[in-house]
Amino acid sequence: MDDVLLDSQSLFLQLFSKYKGDQEWEKGRALFVSMNCRDPATANHSVVVAFIAYHLTINICLTSCHAERMFLAGLLHDIGKLSMPDYILKSSYRLNIEERTLVVEHVKVGHDVLKQLDFGSDILQFCYSHHERLDGSGYPHGTTNQSEIGCIAAISDIYSALRLPRSYRSNCLSDKEIIEFLLQQDDQFNRNYTYILKSFLNKRSEIPKERKALIGNSNRRR
């Protein structure tokens, strides 16, 4: 198993142990378990999104959002995919226009589900923003006005999408290749945040493998 997935799962266990009994986190756990039962690949993607969002928030030193809540937001950002049929959710072929429309709708579905379950506005914003792009080419609204949470969501989501294997492609990109891709697309992704991600990934690569899972404990400040 990829070490970034292992470290993400380790942080998952740490945080859910810390917040055991907290209503919002317990609801989040239940939704994530449902996603994992339905499609483990999407669940793995989500936990890596959560891991990257957590560390981006710490390293950017934001005051507008908190790292642990960004972890929960990343974990739930794709929950709307539960509404998609298997032939789309687990597809290994190129989708047609109608199928693509259903994929786009997962953002609003997820947002509405989380809102009905009374998750916080920061988590709703993360969910609604993870496919938006700074140049307006994203969805569902094609907005160019990305918040700090939106920028974190977009970069965390694309990192995980490129880093882990997917049913529709066999190759995965390395951390270096992902950073190069993000910098080439700096009209879509916040360049400063990309450099912060690069710094975090470089530091992480220098840590002995058996200690990587401890990053979350040593860096957690929020």
N, C-alpha and C positions, 0 to 999 in steps of 0.2 A: 504494500500500500504506500502511496506517495506520502512523504514526510509532512508536507503542508496539510494534508488531510488528517494525518495522525495528530498533529499539533492542534488543529482546529477542534478535533473531537476531544482532546485533552482539556482545552479551554472551556468547551461546552460543559464538561463534567464539573469543572471547578466553579463555574458561574451558577449552574443550576443547583449545586450543593450549597453555595452561598445564599441563594435566593429561594431555597426550599420553603414552601408555604406561602410565598408571595403570590397574590392572586394573578397578577399580570404575567409573571414568569411561568406559573403553573398552566395558565391558558396557552402560553406560547409553547410549552413542552408538549401539551396535548395536540396542538396543531402540527408541530414538527413530527411527532410520532406518526400521525395520520399520513403526512407527506412521505415519510420514510417507508411506510407500509405500501403506499400506492406506487412510488417511484423512487427507489434508493438513489438513483443518479441525480435527481433534482434535490434530494435531501443532502447529498454530499456537496453538490454545488452550493447550496444555501449555507452550510456550516462553514465553508471556506470563505464565502462572501462575508459572513459574520466575523470571522477571524481577521480578515484584512480590514474591514470597517473599524473594528475595535482598535487595531494597532495604528491605523491612519489617524484616528481621532486622538489617540494618546500623543503621537508624534507631531501632529499639527498644533497641539495645545489649544484646542478650541474652548471657548466659554459657552458657546451656544448649544452644545450637545455633549453628552457624556459617553465615554467609551463602552461601558457595560450595556447601556441602552442601545447603542449602535450595534452591538453584538446581537441583541434580541431582534432588532429591526432587520439586520441582515439575514438572520435565521428564518424570518417570516416573509421576506420580501416577495417570494414567488408562490405564496400560498394560494393565489388565484388560479394556479395551474391545476389545482384539484378539480376544477370545473371542466377541464379539457378532456376529450375522449382519448383513449390510449393510442389510437392510430395517429394522433397528432403529437401527444405528449412524448411518446416513445418512438417517434418516426425516425427512420434512418435515410429518408429520401427528401428531396427538395419539395417544400410545400407549395401548393398553388395559391392563388390570390384569396380564395375563400378561406382556406385553412390558415393562411397568414393572418387574416382578420381575427380569427379566433385566438391566435397567439397574442395579438395586440390587446385583445379584450381582457387578458388575464391580469393586467395591471389594475384596471378599474374594479374587476371582480375581487381581487385581493384586497384592495383599499377598502371596498365596501364591507367585506367580511371582517376585517380588523376594526373598522369603525363600529360595526354592530356589536362587536365584542368589547368595546370600550378601551381599546389600546390608545396610548398617548399620541398626541399630534406629531411628535418627532418620528415615531414608528410609521405612522400613516404617510408622512412626507417622504420617508426613505422608500417605502413601497411604491409610491406614486411617481418617484423621480428616477428610478434606477435605469430606465431606458431613454431618458431625455438626454439631449446633447447640446453643448454650448452653441453650436452653429444652427440649431433649430431642426436638425435632421432626425431627431428621435421621436419617441411616442410616449404617451397617448396624445399630448397636446402640441408637440413640436416647439416648446418654449425655449428661448435663449437665456432666460433669467434663472440661472441655477443658484440655489442656496448652497451653503456649506454642506448641509446634509445631502443635497442632491448631487454635489460633486463627489462626495465620498461614496455614495450609493453607486453612481455610474462607474467609477474606477474599480470599486470592489467587485461589482458584478462582472465586468469585462475581464478582470484578472482571473477570476474563478472559471469563467466560461472558456478561456483560452488555456488555462493551466491543467484542467482535468479532462479526461477522455469524455467524448459525447457520442451518442448513438449515430449521429450523422457525419462524424469524421473520426479517423483513426489516430491522427497525429495530435500531439499536445505541444505547446510552446514552452520553452524554458523561461525562467524569470527574466533573463537578459533580453530574450526575444520579445517578451511582453512589454517591457519598458521601451524598447525600440519602436514597437508598434504604437504605443500610447503617445510617444513624442512625435511620431510621424502624423498622428491624428490630433495634434494639439489644438486644432480648431474645434474639436469635439470634447476633449477632456482637459480639465484644469492642469496646466503645465506645472505649476508649483506643487500641486498635490502629487503629480507623477514623480517629481524629483524626491519628494518625501517618501513615497512608496519605494523608490529605488534605493534610498538610503537604508530604510528598514530591511529590505530584502538582502542588501549587501551585508549588513550587520548579522542578519540571521544566518547567512551562508558561512560566516566565520565561526559560528558557535558549534562546538562538538555535537554530533547528532543526538547523543543521549541527554543533552541539556537543553535542546531546542524547546521542548514542551514546557520548560520552566520560564520562558520569556514572559508569559502572561502574568505570572506571580511577581517577577522582579520589576516589571514595568508598570504594573497596575497602579494608577494614581487617582482614578476617578470612580 
